[in-house]
Amino acid sequence: MKVIASSVRKGNVLDLDGRLCVVLTAESFHPGKGTPTTQIDMRRISDGVKMSQRYKTTDQVERAVVEDRDFTFLYSDAEGYHFMNSETYDQITLQEDLVGDGKLYLQPEMKVMLSMHEGNAVAIQLPQKVVLEIVETEPVTKGQTASSSYKPAKLSNGVRTNVPPFIDTGTRVVVMTEDGSYVERAKD
């Protein structure tokens, strides 16, 4: 189905000349003078090649017809990442290049959304936020509690992020799966 370029969002699947591409980022630019444009960074599903296209915001692009289905992440091994359909209990294995950076945030029993095109998974959508544990951070320095400075910390999945000074090693925190940024202390 045809849509205008400015309505394309991350995770959408586009059909460019018969090749499916998953959108990684989509940014609209509105210069003071000139035509507004939309910059779309995407990855070709067939071979994993990343590419970038610039469109006028009113240009039409072909959005592939995909069906979003709920899946549960089971485990990962040498074959790939294993998911189970929540309704039919069918299992599917995805390769690392399709999962992408999301592999860092996958946890057993995590609910994810897989976009299916003609029976094949073409994109994965993780929950917006996940709870992870801080495994390494600097100790609190007395007197810095009033400032809004952040300190570096390492999460249980190996990702580095910045956290407020009151967060210690062993604290469970909520982080965004999109960029690994700190949201809040976990309420559990």
Secondary structure, 3 states (H helix, E strand, C coil): CEEEHHHCCCCCEEEECCEEEEEEEEEEECCCCCCCEEEEEEEECCCCCEEEEEEECCCEEEECCCEEEEEEEEEEECCEEEEEECCCCCEEEECHHHHHHHHHCCCCCCEEEEEEECCEEEEEECCCEEEEEEEEECCCCCCCCCCCCCEEEEECCCCEEEECCCCCCCCEEEEECCCCCEEEECCC
